């Protein structure tokens, strides 16, 4: 995982490499650490101008959307080659808690399905949690780039 500080030299080098990354047919996962909405918006604008791609912003994680909605979202992004931006992605970084009763299973969002969709996606995915996160070892191995805000 490459860690770049927001608006540093490495950040601008990373942005200038984005046109080549956007052309690859593999998944590229970017996460934020500690940024606010205005900084995320600035990054999305810079990413759009560098890659000439549209950004499809979604909050399916916060809304706890169904597997069908998530699958459709990835299908549309694949077909259009849009960059997927998941706002309020804090749930992906939370420690998992055990399900104590069978009825509790239906109340949560299916994170495994989302991870599978991200893993097989051929494009750029941005995870934007609202709070600064400490990445677990398993989560940090999935990330290609972390943009760190101070």
C-alpha positions as CSV (number, residue, x, y, z in Angstrom):
1,X,0.0,0.0,0.0
2,X,1.3,3.4,-1.0
3,X,0.6,6.2,1.6
4,X,0.5,9.7,0.3
5,X,-0.2,12.9,2.3
6,X,-2.9,15.1,0.8
7,X,-1.4,17.9,-1.3
8,X,2.2,16.7,-0.9
9,X,4.6,16.1,-3.7
10,X,3.8,12.4,-3.6
11,X,0.1,13.3,-3.9
12,X,0.6,15.3,-7.1
13,X,2.8,12.5,-8.5
14,X,0.1,10.0,-7.7
15,X,-2.5,12.2,-9.5
16,X,-0.3,12.6,-12.5
17,X,-0.1,8.7,-12.7
18,X,-3.9,8.3,-12.6
19,X,-4.5,8.4,-16.4
20,X,-2.4,5.3,-16.8
21,X,-4.0,3.6,-13.8
22,X,-7.5,4.4,-15.1
23,X,-6.7,2.6,-18.4
24,X,-5.7,-0.7,-16.7
25,X,-8.3,-3.5,-16.6
26,X,-7.7,-4.2,-12.9
27,X,-9.2,-3.0,-9.6
28,X,-7.4,-0.1,-8.0
29,X,-8.5,0.8,-4.5
30,X,-8.0,4.2,-2.9
31,X,-9.0,5.1,0.7
32,X,-9.0,8.3,2.6
33,X,-7.9,8.8,6.2
34,X,-9.2,11.8,8.0
35,X,-10.5,14.0,5.1
36,X,-13.6,16.1,5.2
37,X,-16.3,16.6,2.5
38,X,-14.6,19.6,0.9
39,X,-11.2,17.8,0.7
40,X,-13.0,14.7,-0.8
41,X,-14.7,17.0,-3.3
42,X,-11.4,18.6,-4.3
43,X,-9.8,15.1,-4.7
44,X,-12.8,14.0,-6.9
45,X,-12.5,17.1,-9.1
46,X,-8.7,16.5,-9.5
47,X,-9.3,12.8,-10.2
48,X,-12.0,13.6,-12.8
49,X,-9.8,16.1,-14.6
50,X,-6.7,13.8,-14.6
51,X,-8.5,10.7,-15.8
52,X,-11.3,12.2,-18.0
53,X,-13.6,9.8,-16.2
54,X,-16.8,10.4,-14.3
55,X,-17.2,9.6,-10.7
56,X,-20.2,7.7,-9.5
57,X,-20.8,8.6,-5.9
58,X,-22.9,6.3,-3.7
59,X,-23.8,5.8,-0.1
60,X,-25.0,2.1,-0.4
61,X,-23.0,1.2,2.7
62,X,-24.7,3.8,4.9
63,X,-28.1,2.9,3.5
64,X,-27.4,-0.8,4.0
65,X,-28.6,-1.6,0.4
66,X,-29.4,-5.0,-0.8
67,X,-27.0,-7.3,-2.7
68,X,-29.0,-6.7,-5.9
69,X,-28.5,-2.9,-5.6
70,X,-24.8,-3.3,-5.0
71,X,-24.4,-5.7,-7.9
72,X,-26.3,-3.3,-10.2
73,X,-24.1,-0.4,-9.0
74,X,-20.9,-2.4,-10.0
75,X,-22.4,-3.5,-13.2
76,X,-23.2,0.0,-14.3
77,X,-19.8,1.3,-13.3
78,X,-18.1,-1.6,-15.2
79,X,-20.2,-0.8,-18.3
80,X,-19.6,2.9,-18.2
81,X,-16.0,2.8,-16.8
82,X,-16.9,5.2,-14.1
83,X,-14.9,5.6,-10.9
84,X,-16.9,4.4,-7.9
85,X,-16.8,6.6,-4.8
86,X,-18.2,5.1,-1.6
87,X,-19.1,7.8,0.8
88,X,-19.6,7.0,4.5
89,X,-17.5,3.8,4.2
90,X,-16.7,3.6,7.9
91,X,-18.4,0.3,8.2
92,X,-15.8,-1.3,6.1
93,X,-13.2,-0.5,8.6
94,X,-15.1,-1.4,11.8
95,X,-14.1,-4.5,13.7
96,X,-16.6,-7.2,13.0
97,X,-18.9,-8.3,15.8
98,X,-20.3,-11.8,16.2
99,X,-24.0,-12.4,15.3
100,X,-25.6,-13.7,18.5
101,X,-29.1,-14.5,17.1
102,X,-30.4,-15.4,13.7
103,X,-32.6,-12.4,13.4
104,X,-29.6,-10.1,13.8
105,X,-28.2,-11.3,10.5
106,X,-30.9,-9.6,8.5
107,X,-30.3,-6.2,10.1
108,X,-26.8,-5.6,8.8
109,X,-25.3,-4.8,5.5
110,X,-23.6,-7.7,3.7
111,X,-20.0,-6.6,3.8
112,X,-18.8,-9.9,2.3
113,X,-20.8,-9.3,-0.8
114,X,-19.4,-5.7,-1.1
115,X,-15.8,-7.0,-0.7
116,X,-16.4,-9.6,-3.4
117,X,-17.7,-7.0,-5.7
118,X,-14.8,-4.7,-5.1
119,X,-12.3,-7.6,-5.5
120,X,-13.7,-8.5,-9.0
121,X,-14.3,-5.0,-10.2
122,X,-12.1,-3.8,-13.0
123,X,-11.7,-0.1,-12.3
124,X,-11.0,2.5,-9.6
125,X,-12.8,2.4,-6.3
126,X,-12.6,5.1,-3.7
127,X,-13.5,4.4,-0.1
128,X,-14.2,7.6,1.9
129,X,-14.9,7.1,5.6
130,X,-16.2,10.0,7.6
131,X,-13.7,9.5,10.4
132,X,-10.0,8.9,10.6
133,X,-9.4,5.1,10.6
134,X,-6.8,2.7,11.8
135,X,-6.5,0.1,9.2
136,X,-6.3,-3.6,10.2
137,X,-3.6,-5.7,8.6
138,X,-6.2,-7.5,6.5
139,X,-7.7,-4.2,5.3
140,X,-4.3,-2.6,4.5
141,X,-3.4,-5.4,2.2
142,X,-6.5,-4.7,0.1
143,X,-5.7,-1.0,-0.4
144,X,-3.5,0.2,-3.2
145,X,-3.3,3.8,-2.0
146,X,-4.2,5.6,1.2
147,X,-4.5,9.4,1.0
148,X,-3.8,10.7,4.5
149,X,-5.2,14.0,5.7
150,X,-3.7,15.9,8.6
